[in-house]
Amino acid sequence: MTAAEALAKLKRTVDLDAFPPVSDQEAGDILAESARWSERTGETEYAFGAFVRSASGRLLRAVAAGTTAAAEPSGFAATCRGYLVTDGTVRWEDVGPAHNDPYDFTAAKRRLYDLRAQRTAELIATSDAGQSVHLEQQHEHWVRMRDAQRPFYAV
């Protein structure tokens, strides 16, 4: 799934134009922060703890930071959970098959609702008494929506 496809999917489930609005750029940034893994690329620096998906569909976690080799090592194809493989100067641990969807949409929606709750809270502080009642209700709505998005972490 490309980033554009993921943003379109997110926009189908969350109305970005609802008050207070969230721009496509902000939603895209939040979606990027919600990535579960990235595709492994050659000659790229990876930090300790980074997750990548190999060409064979395995999820790998960096247990030693470094820079990958130009080509994916042949050892990636024969890995199983717990298997360690060196790729350039990066050391990867196989943590199992990669989830088909690289984005955690539940986490992205939670962050979007939290952003809306924060923006509404800022408006409450600067509004007059009559308007603040409506904004407080709006704030409570976004907090409830955020809390309904329970994070699910599986590796």
C-alpha positions in Angstrom: 0.0 0.0 0.0 1.4 3.4 -1.0 1.3 6.4 1.2 -1.3 8.0 -1.1 -3.5 4.9 -0.9 -3.1 4.8 2.9 -4.1 8.5 3.1 -7.2 7.9 1.0 -8.1 5.0 3.2 -7.7 7.1 6.3 -9.8 9.9 4.8 -12.6 7.4 4.1 -12.8 6.7 7.9 -12.1 10.1 9.3 -13.6 13.3 8.0 -10.7 15.7 7.9 -13.0 18.6 7.1 -15.0 18.2 10.4 -14.4 20.9 13.0 -11.6 21.6 13.7 -10.3 20.7 10.3 -7.0 18.7 9.7 -5.1 19.3 6.5 -4.0 16.5 4.2 -0.4 17.3 5.0 -1.0 16.9 8.8 -2.9 13.7 8.2 -0.1 12.4 6.0 2.5 13.2 8.6 0.5 11.4 11.3 0.1 8.4 9.0 3.8 8.3 8.4 4.4 8.3 12.1 2.1 5.3 12.3 4.1 3.2 10.0 4.7 -0.3 11.4 7.7 -1.0 9.1 9.4 0.2 5.9 10.7 -1.7 2.9 14.3 -2.6 3.2 16.4 -0.5 0.9 20.1 -0.8 0.0 22.8 1.4 1.3 20.5 3.0 3.9 21.3 3.8 7.5 19.0 2.1 10.1 18.9 2.9 13.8 18.7 0.2 16.6 15.1 -1.0 16.8 14.0 -0.1 13.3 11.6 -2.4 11.5 11.9 -3.4 7.8 10.2 -5.9 5.6 12.4 -8.1 3.5 11.6 -9.1 -0.1 10.5 -12.5 1.2 7.9 -10.8 3.5 9.6 -11.3 6.8 9.6 -8.6 9.5 13.1 -7.8 10.7 14.2 -5.7 13.7 17.6 -4.0 13.8 19.5 -5.3 16.8 22.6 -3.4 15.8 22.5 -0.1 14.0 24.4 0.4 10.8 24.1 0.7 7.0 22.6 -1.9 4.7 24.5 -3.5 1.8 23.5 -2.5 -1.7 21.7 -5.8 -2.3 19.5 -7.8 0.1 21.5 -10.7 1.6 20.5 -14.1 0.4 20.1 -15.2 4.0 16.9 -13.2 4.3 15.0 -15.7 2.3 15.8 -18.6 4.6 15.0 -16.9 7.9 12.7 -18.0 10.7 11.7 -16.3 14.0 14.8 -15.4 16.1 17.2 -15.9 13.2 20.0 -13.2 13.1 21.4 -12.0 9.8 24.0 -9.4 8.9 23.3 -6.9 6.2 26.2 -4.6 5.5 26.9 -3.3 9.0 23.3 -3.8 10.3 22.4 -6.9 12.3 18.7 -7.9 11.9 16.6 -10.3 13.9 13.7 -12.0 12.2 10.6 -11.4 14.3 8.1 -13.2 12.0 6.0 -12.6 9.0 5.3 -8.9 8.3 1.8 -7.6 8.5 0.4 -6.9 5.1 -0.6 -3.4 6.0 2.4 -1.2 6.7 0.3 1.4 8.6 -1.4 1.2 11.9 -4.7 3.0 11.1 -6.0 2.7 14.7 -2.9 4.6 16.0 -3.3 7.2 13.2 -7.0 7.8 14.0 -6.2 8.1 17.7 -3.5 10.7 16.9 -5.9 12.6 14.6 -8.7 12.7 17.3 -6.1 13.8 19.9 -5.0 16.6 17.6 -8.6 17.8 17.2 -9.1 17.6 21.0 -6.0 19.7 21.6 -7.1 22.3 19.0 -10.6 22.5 20.5 -9.1 22.9 24.0 -7.1 25.9 22.7 -10.2 27.5 21.3 -12.1 27.1 24.6 -9.4 29.1 26.3 -9.9 32.0 23.9 -13.7 32.0 23.5 -16.5 33.8 25.2 -18.8 32.1 27.7 -21.6 31.2 25.2 -19.3 29.7 22.7 -17.1 27.8 25.2 -20.0 25.5 26.2 -20.3 24.3 22.6 -16.5 23.9 22.3 -16.3 22.0 25.5 -18.9 19.5 24.1 -16.9 19.3 20.9 -13.7 18.7 22.9 -15.4 15.9 24.9 -16.5 14.3 21.6 -12.9 14.2 20.2 -11.6 12.8 23.5 -14.2 10.0 23.4 -13.4 9.3 19.8 -9.7 9.2 20.6 -10.3 6.9 23.6 -12.3 4.5 21.4 -9.2 3.8 19.3 -7.4 1.3 21.4 -3.9 0.7 20.3 -3.0 -2.9 19.3 0.6 -3.9 19.3 1.7 -7.2 17.8 5.1 -8.1 16.6 
